[in-house]
Amino acid sequence: MLRILGLDYGSVTVGVALSDPLLITAQGLETIRRKHANKLRQTFARIEELIEEKGVNLIVLGYPIKLDSEAGTRAKETEEFAETLKRRTGLEVILWDERLTTVSAHRYLDEAGLDYKKKAEVVDTVAAGIILQSYLDYLANNPDKKAEIEQKIQ
């Protein structure tokens, strides 16, 4: 059974989504919150719990490159987070372009009629789902890449 975890890494939150076993759909799971940006121990511990609990084989991490395709400070922080994830979990971590996913998540939640407080609680989870769904759609449209990933993570 294949499972991919999608993550939207932010300064004080990490949105989490999970693929179905057929790698067709992404479902938002939760938002991991921390009090301080540099305090990641509990964040990594929760991600590791989810990996074990859900049988995750691969991680797709939103990569916040700028609209002009430059990698800024936030992208460098995400690269460091990815390296630590790889070391701690032993799983491959794919950096996936997340440009405008938070904007899309806000629009989606606005259309759903959520108030500001409720939207703030779930926007990172929805963004993680959008990131992961984008990757799953890429795999669906690139059968050779999907077969390569499936072979690599089994």
Backbone as CSV, one residue per row, in Angstrom:
resi,resn,N_x,N_y,N_z,CA_x,CA_y,CA_z,C_x,C_y,C_z
1,MET,0.841,-1.176,0.000,0.000,0.000,0.000,0.887,1.241,0.000
2,LEU,0.597,2.162,-0.881,1.374,3.390,-0.991,0.628,4.537,-0.344
3,ARG,1.366,5.362,0.370,0.792,6.554,0.981,1.821,7.668,0.906
4,ILE,1.357,8.838,0.515,2.218,10.012,0.458,1.676,11.043,1.434
5,LEU,2.573,11.618,2.211,2.223,12.681,3.143,2.567,14.015,2.489
6,GLY,1.619,14.931,2.473,1.854,16.277,1.951,1.982,17.242,3.109
7,LEU,2.984,18.119,3.048,3.221,19.071,4.121,3.318,20.488,3.582
8,ASP,2.701,21.413,4.309,2.824,22.843,4.047,3.523,23.435,5.262
9,TYR,4.838,23.641,5.143,5.672,24.095,6.254,5.605,25.608,6.378
10,GLY,5.184,26.060,7.552,5.117,27.488,7.828,5.937,27.847,9.046
11,SER,5.996,29.137,9.355,6.838,29.597,10.459,6.385,29.057,11.817
12,VAL,5.090,28.876,12.035,4.616,28.317,13.308,3.612,27.172,13.131
13,THR,3.343,26.776,11.902,2.423,25.668,11.648,2.967,24.781,10.532
14,VAL,2.468,23.555,10.513,2.706,22.648,9.386,1.354,22.027,9.050
15,GLY,0.845,22.339,7.856,-0.371,21.702,7.387,-0.028,20.312,6.892
16,VAL,-0.922,19.353,7.144,-0.651,17.955,6.804,-1.814,17.379,5.998
17,ALA,-1.472,16.684,4.908,-2.462,15.986,4.090,-1.925,14.590,3.776
18,LEU,-2.822,13.691,3.397,-2.460,12.299,3.113,-3.129,11.845,1.830
19,SER,-2.386,11.087,1.022,-2.974,10.521,-0.195,-3.765,9.262,0.140
20,ASP,-4.656,8.905,-0.774,-5.294,7.596,-0.668,-4.282,6.555,-1.172
21,PRO,-4.503,5.257,-0.932,-3.530,4.236,-1.341,-3.321,4.129,-2.853
22,LEU,-4.276,4.592,-3.646,-4.145,4.524,-5.106,-3.474,5.764,-5.684
23,LEU,-3.118,6.702,-4.831,-2.457,7.950,-5.227,-3.305,8.778,-6.184
24,ILE,-4.606,8.855,-5.876,-5.535,9.622,-6.697,-5.964,10.902,-5.996
25,THR,-6.284,10.814,-4.706,-6.798,11.984,-3.998,-5.989,12.294,-2.740
26,ALA,-6.019,13.572,-2.378,-5.382,14.046,-1.151,-6.470,14.477,-0.181
27,GLN,-6.295,14.127,1.069,-7.222,14.521,2.129,-6.448,15.285,3.193
28,GLY,-6.964,16.433,3.590,-6.337,17.169,4.679,-6.477,16.398,5.978
29,LEU,-5.410,16.373,6.779,-5.440,15.656,8.054,-5.505,16.603,9.250
30,GLU,-4.532,17.477,9.344,-4.452,18.332,10.521,-3.451,19.450,10.296
31,THR,-3.424,20.373,11.248,-2.397,21.406,11.285,-1.634,21.228,12.590
32,ILE,-0.332,21.059,12.455,0.543,20.948,13.622,0.976,22.373,13.979
33,ARG,0.743,22.770,15.219,1.080,24.131,15.655,2.204,24.091,16.682
34,ARG,3.033,25.130,16.651,4.071,25.284,17.667,4.100,26.735,18.132
35,LYS,4.588,26.938,19.347,4.599,28.281,19.929,5.742,29.135,19.407
36,HIS,6.853,28.505,19.045,8.031,29.243,18.601,8.531,28.663,17.278
37,ALA,8.922,29.535,16.383,9.346,29.118,15.047,10.503,28.127,15.078
38,ASN,11.438,28.295,16.006,12.638,27.448,16.026,12.463,26.147,16.801
39,LYS,11.341,25.977,17.450,11.108,24.784,18.287,10.382,23.717,17.469
40,LEU,11.154,22.842,16.838,10.585,21.875,15.896,10.534,20.441,16.419
41,ARG,11.053,20.197,17.607,11.129,18.824,18.106,9.761,18.140,18.127
42,GLN,8.760,18.817,18.686,7.424,18.216,18.765,6.784,18.110,17.377
43,THR,7.104,19.052,16.503,6.585,18.995,15.130,7.105,17.747,14.428
44,PHE,8.418,17.508,14.517,8.990,16.313,13.900,8.433,15.042,14.539
45,ALA,8.259,15.057,15.855,7.715,13.881,16.543,6.308,13.565,16.042
46,ARG,5.474,14.598,15.854,4.107,14.363,15.368,4.128,13.847,13.936
47,ILE,4.983,14.396,13.099,5.094,13.912,11.717,5.518,12.445,11.714
48,GLU,6.476,12.097,12.553,6.920,10.704,12.643,5.786,9.786,13.099
49,GLU,4.973,10.244,14.052,3.805,9.461,14.489,2.849,9.214,13.331
50,LEU,2.573,10.261,12.558,1.652,10.126,11.422,2.211,9.177,10.370
51,ILE,3.501,9.249,10.120,4.141,8.366,9.142,3.949,6.914,9.561
52,GLU,4.197,6.634,10.833,4.040,5.274,11.355,2.576,4.834,11.323
53,GLU,1.702,5.687,11.822,0.273,5.389,11.934,-0.395,5.166,10.574
54,LYS,-0.021,5.967,9.590,-0.676,5.936,8.277,0.080,5.118,7.233
55,GLY,1.245,4.614,7.571,2.022,3.811,6.622,2.548,4.623,5.452
56,VAL,3.095,5.778,5.735,3.575,6.700,4.708,4.888,6.214,4.109
57,ASN,5.002,6.324,2.776,6.191,5.885,2.060,7.012,7.033,1.470
58,LEU,6.416,8.227,1.379,7.043,9.353,0.685,6.453,10.640,1.243
59,ILE,7.264,11.698,1.266,6.792,13.001,1.730,6.921,14.002,0.593
60,VAL,5.868,14.779,0.373,5.891,15.886,-0.576,5.771,17.155,0.264
61,LEU,6.785,17.982,0.185,6.870,19.193,0.993,6.744,20.415,0.100
62,GLY,5.790,21.279,0.421,5.615,22.509,-0.345,6.878,23.335,-0.330
63,TYR,7.298,23.788,-1.521,8.543,24.541,-1.690,8.194,25.966,-2.090
64,PRO,8.403,26.914,-1.169,7.952,28.291,-1.407,8.909,29.145,-2.230
65,ILE,9.042,28.803,-3.493,9.859,29.661,-4.344,9.049,30.884,-4.739
66,LYS,9.747,31.964,-5.007,9.086,33.225,-5.332,8.456,33.154,-6.724
67,LEU,7.557,34.082,-6.989,6.884,34.102,-8.294,7.875,34.246,-9.444
68,ASP,9.033,34.871,-9.188,10.054,35.003,-10.234,10.988,33.795,-10.276
69,SER,10.611,32.716,-9.594,11.338,31.442,-9.536,12.624,31.480,-8.720
70,GLU,12.851,32.549,-7.976,14.012,32.638,-7.098,13.706,31.939,-5.772
71,ALA,14.753,31.371,-5.187,14.611,30.739,-3.871,15.064,31.741,-2.816
72,GLY,14.133,32.213,-2.009,14.440,33.188,-0.971,14.733,32.531,0.360
73,THR,14.684,33.324,1.409,14.967,32.862,2.769,14.033,31.731,3.183
74,ARG,12.753,31.887,2.894,11.770,30.860,3.277,12.063,29.529,2.580
75,ALA,12.489,29.590,1.317,12.835,28.364,0.588,14.045,27.690,1.220
76,LYS,15.023,28.464,1.637,16.213,27.895,2.291,15.823,27.211,3.612
77,GLU,14.930,27.840,4.375,14.457,27.232,5.618,13.724,25.921,5.329
78,THR,12.960,25.899,4.250,12.229,24.691,3.859,13.193,23.583,3.448
79,GLU,14.267,23.941,2.762,15.283,22.955,2.379,15.912,22.327,3.624
80,GLU,16.187,23.142,4.642,16.751,22.631,5.894,15.747,21.711,6.596
81,PHE,14.478,22.100,6.593,13.423,21.273,7.179,13.364,19.931,6.446
82,ALA,13.455,19.961,5.124,13.423,18.737,4.315,14.591,17.820,4.655
83,GLU,15.772,18.386,4.799,16.950,17.574,5.135,16.783,16.901,6.492
84,THR,16.257,17.634,7.449,16.032,17.048,8.775,14.960,15.955,8.702
85,LEU,13.906,16.204,7.926,12.870,15.172,7.735,13.458,13.897,7.147
86,LYS,14.298,14.040,6.132,14.939,12.871,5.514,15.756,12.100,6.543
87,ARG,16.562,12.833,7.298,17.405,12.200,8.306,16.580,11.489,9.371
88,ARG,15.549,12.135,9.850,14.755,11.584,10.957,13.850,10.435,10.527
89,THR,13.303,10.496,9.303,12.324,9.496,8.886,12.893,8.420,7.974
90,GLY,13.992,8.721,7.295,14.544,7.790,6.315,13.764,7.762,5.015
91,LEU,12.777,8.654,4.870,11.962,8.705,3.663,12.479,9.759,2.690
92,GLU,12.191,9.542,1.425,12.490,10.563,0.424,11.533,11.733,0.640
93,VAL,12.060,12.943,0.499,11.263,14.155,0.603,11.378,14.906,-0.718
94,ILE,10.244,15.078,-1.370,10.204,15.795,-2.648,9.753,17.221,-2.389
95,LEU,10.554,18.181,-2.825,10.165,19.590,-2.738,9.280,19.904,-3.931
96,TRP,8.069,20.416,-3.656,7.076,20.640,-4.704,6.624,22.098,-4.701
97,ASP,6.679,22.723,-5.853,6.327,24.132,-6.006,4.962,24.417,-5.387
98,GLU,4.960,25.333,-4.412,3.708,25.634,-3.723,3.206,27.045,-4.011
99,ARG,3.731,27.673,-5.056,3.315,29.047,-5.326,1.800,29.172,-5.385
100,LEU,1.283,30.122,-4.643,-0.131,30.504,-4.605,-1.059,29.467,-3.971
101,THR,-0.519,28.426,-3.347,-1.420,27.441,-2.732,-2.174,28.026,-1.539
102,THR,-1.524,28.868,-0.757,-2.223,29.469,0.382,-3.309,30.417,-0.117
103,VAL,-3.023,31.133,-1.202,-4.036,32.009,-1.808,-5.223,31.164,-2.270
104,SER,-4.941,30.040,-2.926,-6.009,29.145,-3.378,-6.797,28.594,-2.202
105,ALA,-6.091,28.244,-1.130,-6.758,27.714,0.055,-7.692,28.769,0.659
106,HIS,-7.226,30.006,0.739,-8.080,31.088,1.263,-9.320,31.286,0.389
107,ARG,-9.144,31.264,-0.925,-10.289,31.416,-1.839,-11.297,30.294,-1.647
108,TYR,-10.791,29.081,-1.577,-11.644,27.915,-1.383,-12.445,28.052,-0.097
109,LEU,-11.779,28.457,0.975,-12.448,28.591,2.273,-13.421,29.773,2.288
110,ASP,-13.091,30.850,1.560,-14.025,31.974,1.412,-15.297,31.507,0.718
111,GLU,-15.120,30.733,-0.354,-16.275,30.223,-1.104,-17.111,29.271,-0.249
112,ALA,-16.457,28.591,0.682,-17.171,27.676,1.577,-17.902,28.436,2.685
113,GLY,-17.651,29.739,2.772,-18.354,30.568,3.736,-17.826,30.501,5.160
114,LEU,-16.585,30.084,5.337,-16.024,30.009,6.680,-15.678,31.397,7.199
115,ASP,-15.881,31.585,8.493,-15.502,32.866,9.089,-13.992,32.894,9.312
116,TYR,-13.473,34.066,9.655,-12.037,34.271,9.780,-11.395,33.285,10.752
117,LYS,-12.005,33.094,11.915,-11.427,32.220,12.936,-11.342,30.773,12.455
118,LYS,-12.415,30.273,11.885,-12.428,28.889,11.391,-11.445,28.723,10.232
119,LYS,-11.400,29.744,9.365,-10.476,29.701,8.229,-9.029,29.615,8.712
120,ALA,-8.696,30.404,9.727,-7.338,30.404,10.277,-6.966,29.032,10.843
121,GLU,-7.941,28.297,11.352,-7.681,26.982,11.930,-7.356,25.926,10.881
122,VAL,-7.905,26.073,9.670,-7.781,24.998,8.679,-7.015,25.357,7.407
123,VAL,-6.633,26.624,7.237,-6.040,27.039,5.960,-4.759,26.277,5.633
124,ASP,-3.930,25.975,6.629,-2.686,25.257,6.365,-2.932,23.803,5.979
125,THR,-3.953,23.200,6.560,-4.332,21.835,6.194,-4.837,21.798,4.759
126,VAL,-5.663,22.771,4.394,-6.178,22.854,3.023,-5.030,23.107,2.047
127,ALA,-4.094,23.984,2.409,-2.942,24.252,1.539,-2.110,22.980,1.338
128,ALA,-1.921,22.195,2.403,-1.188,20.926,2.278,-1.911,19.986,1.315
129,GLY,-3.238,19.957,1.400,-4.024,19.134,0.478,-3.865,19.584,-0.966
130,ILE,-3.819,20.888,-1.190,-3.642,21.422,-2.551,-2.254,21.065,-3.080
131,ILE,-1.239,21.194,-2.240,0.132,20.831,-2.639,0.183,19.352,-3.024
132,LEU,-0.349,18.500,-2.158,-0.308,17.062,-2.422,-1.150,16.693,-3.634
133,GLN,-2.328,17.285,-3.773,-3.173,16.981,-4.929,-2.482,17.384,-6.231
134,SER,-1.774,18.499,-6.207,-1.017,18.930,-7.392,0.028,17.882,-7.766
135,TYR,0.713,17.339,-6.772,1.710,16.301,-7.039,1.050,15.026,-7.557
136,LEU,-0.074,14.633,-6.948,-0.786,13.430,-7.402,-1.289,13.602,-8.840
137,ASP,-1.760,14.800,-9.180,-2.196,15.077,-10.554,-1.022,14.981,-11.524
138,TYR,0.137,15.462,-11.104,1.348,15.343,-11.911,1.661,13.870,-12.183
139,LEU,1.595,13.052,-11.138,1.855,11.617,-11.307,0.836,10.982,-12.248
140,ALA,-0.431,11.370,-12.127,-1.482,10.812,-12.980,-1.240,11.150,-14.447
141,ASN,-0.649,12.306,-14.699,-0.387,12.740,-16.069,0.988,12.321,-16.584
142,ASN,1.781,11.677,-15.735,3.119,11.215,-16.109,3.301,9.784,-15.620
143,PRO,2.705,8.812,-16.339,2.718,7.414,-15.884,4.121,6.847,-15.639
144,ASP,5.100,7.287,-16.427,6.463,6.794,-16.218,7.006,7.258,-14.866
145,LYS,6.734,8.509,-14.518,7.183,9.045,-13.238,6.451,8.354,-12.084
146,LYS,5.148,8.095,-12.278,4.381,7.403,-11.244,4.938,6.001,-11.014
147,ALA,5.247,5.288,-12.095,5.808,3.936,-11.976,7.166,3.984,-11.277
148,GLU,7.962,4.996,-11.594,9.278,5.160,-10.955,9.116,5.385,-9.443
149,ILE,8.188,6.272,-9.077,7.939,6.553,-7.666,7.414,5.306,-6.957
150,GLU,6.439,4.627,-7.577,5.875,3.417,-6.975,6.945,2.368,-6.725
151,GLN,7.848,2.208,-7.695,8.906,1.216,-7.543,9.890,1.641,-6.446
152,LYS,10.165,2.913,-6.373,11.117,3.440,-5.403,10.612,3.338,-3.968
153,ILE,9.302,3.512,-3.757,8.797,3.581,-2.390,8.176,2.280,-1.885
154,GLN,8.194,1.252,-2.680,7.614,-0.015,-2.201,8.637,-0.838,-1.472
